[in-house]
Every structure is written in structure tokens, then in C-alpha cells.
Amino acid sequence: MTDDEKRTRWDACYAQRALFLSVAILLAGCATQPAATTRTPAPKPGIAHTRHATLDWVGTYAGVLPCADCPGVREIITLRKDHTYEITTQYVGRDDQLFRRGNVFSWVDGNTIRLEGVSAGPALYRVGANRLIQLGRDGKVIRGPLAARFILKKIAKTRRERG
């Protein structure tokens, strides 16, 4: 492979990442309201509540998750202070269609949330420092060679979010 071919391949990869980041930031700035749903009551103060209260969990998280029949699933999850969420999903290598859904989430314990209204696919995520880790259906961290691909990283706040 010549230097020009390497540079062209690197430029294409960089452009794809820049495009994804631009779309993520653009979507993070959109303020859509989730469909009317029944609200989960606020958690009562306790040990679990105080643990998640110390995390800076409000914000937008993005990453490319593993996919059985495509190169990956771009997923952007926005968690709001009022315990609502929005997920934007795009299947890489298929089409450019974005799928959006939202609802409320609840705290299972001090650092695990359950996305309400998710019938197909994972609904449990572990909240960490600037990241969300998708958990298996059993509620445990996914292990193995693809484990690092189940982590969504927090995106820097937009001007609109900062106030």
C-alpha cells in the first residue's frame, strides 16, 4: 500500500468519524419531547440514591455497538434530569435512516438504570464516569473480546445545554 493510499484511507476514516460526531452533536442539540407516558415515582433517598446523586449522569452518550448482521449500531442516548431519555439508533452499512424513541428511566440501584418502554433489546445500563455500559439481559456487565464495544462515551455538552 502506497503512502497516498494510506493517507486516502486515513482521510476517509477521519471524515466518517467527524461526520458521526457532527450528527451526534446536532442530535444532542435537538430538544424533542418524549411521548406522553406514565412517570415512575422519584426514588426515595437512601444509599442507592446518594450514589447516583454524586454522578454527573445527565447528558448525551454515543458509541458504535456490536451488531450480528451489520458492521455496528450507532447509538446515541440522552439522559435528562427529569428522568426521561431519548435513543437515536442507526444501523451502519444499511441505510442512513435514524430511529428515535424515548420514555422514562428508573434507577435500579446506585449506578444502574432501566430504560422503560424498551421491549426488544437491552434496557439496562451501568452509569459510570462519563460513560454508559450496556448490560446483558441478566443485568451483568458483558465480558469477552467485544466487551469494550458495549461502552457509550459521554459527549461534551453543547452551548445550548450549558446555558
N, C-alpha and C positions, 0 to 999 in steps of 0.2 A: 504494500500500500504506500503510495507516494505521500509526500508532505501535504500536497494540495488536497488529496482525497481525505486525509486525516483531518485537515482543517475544515473541509466542507462537512464532514460527518459531525465534527465537534460543533460547528456553527449551527447545524440543523438541530442537534440535541439542545444546545443553549436556547435556540429560538423556541423550541417546544416548551421548555421549562419556563421561559419568560412569558409565553402565551398562557400557560396554565396559571402562573402566579397572577397575571393581569386579570384573568377571568375570576380567580378566587377573590381578589381584592374588589373587583367590580361587584361580584355577588355579595360580598360581605357588606358593601355599602347600600344594598337594596334593603328596604325596610318593608317586607311583606308581612301581613298579619296572618297567623295560623288560623285554620278553620275553627269555628266555634266548637269548643269541647268542654267536657266537664273537667273542672280543675281538681287536682289532687290536693288535699289539705296540706298546709305547710307543716314540715316536720317539727315535732316537739323538741325543745332544747335538750341536749344530752351529750354524751361522749361522741357519738357519730356525728351529730350536728356540728359540734365545735370543731371537729377535724376538717370537714369540708368548708366550714366558715373561714378557715385560715388559708385555703387555696384560692388563687386568683383564677377561678374556673370560667368566668364569664368571658365569651369571645368566640372566635372562629378558628376551627381546626381543619386541616386539609392533609390529604395524602392519597397515594395510589395503593389500594388494597388488592390482594390476590384474587384472581378470577379463574374459574375452572375452564371456561371456553373462550377467553379473550386475554389480551396482554395484561389487563388490570382494570380496576374500577376506581375512577377518580371520585373521591367522596369529600364533601365539604360539610361540616356540621357546625352550626352556630348555636351556642347555648346562651340564653338570655337570663338576666337577673330575676325575671318573673317566672322562672322555671318552665319556659317554653323553648322549643328547639325547632330548627329547620335543617333538613338534609337536602343537599343537591348532589345528585349522582350522575355520572357519565361513564358509559362503557367504552373503554379505549379500543380503537380499531374497528368499531362498528359504525356508528354514525355520530353526529355531533349533538344529538338530542340530549337535553338535560332533563332529569326527573327531579321534581321538588315535592317534598312532603314535610309536614310539621305537626306538632302536637305539644303535649306537656311531657316533662320528665320528672322522675322522683328519685330521691336518694335511697339506695338500698342499704348502704352503710356509709361510713365516713368518707369513702373515696370511690364508691361505685354508684353509677346512675343506671336507671332503666328508662329507655325511651318508650313511652306509652304509645299505643296505636300501631306498633310495628308487628305485623303478623308473619311476614316472610322475611327471614334474615335475622341478623344479630340485633339484639335490643339492649345488651349490657355493655357498658364501657367503664373502664377504670380511669379516673381523673388523676393526673399527675402534674408535676411541674411543667407547664407549657406543652402538655400532650394529653391525648386521649388514647387509651389502649382498648381495642376491640376485644371483648372476651368471648370465649366459646359459649355454646348454649348451656353448658353446665356451670357457667359463671366463673370459670377459671381462666387464667392467662394462657394463651395459646403458646405452646412450646414447639421447638423443632427448627429446621432450617429457614422457614419462612416467617418465624416469629416477629422479626423486626419490621416486616411489611404490614403488620396489623396495628401500627402506631400512626396516629394522626398528629401532626405538629401544629402548634398554635401559630396563627398568622398575626403579624403586628397589627395593631389597631389602626383603622383609617382615621382621617381627620374628623370625620363625622362621629365616629364612636368616642373619640377623645373629648368631644365637646366643643 
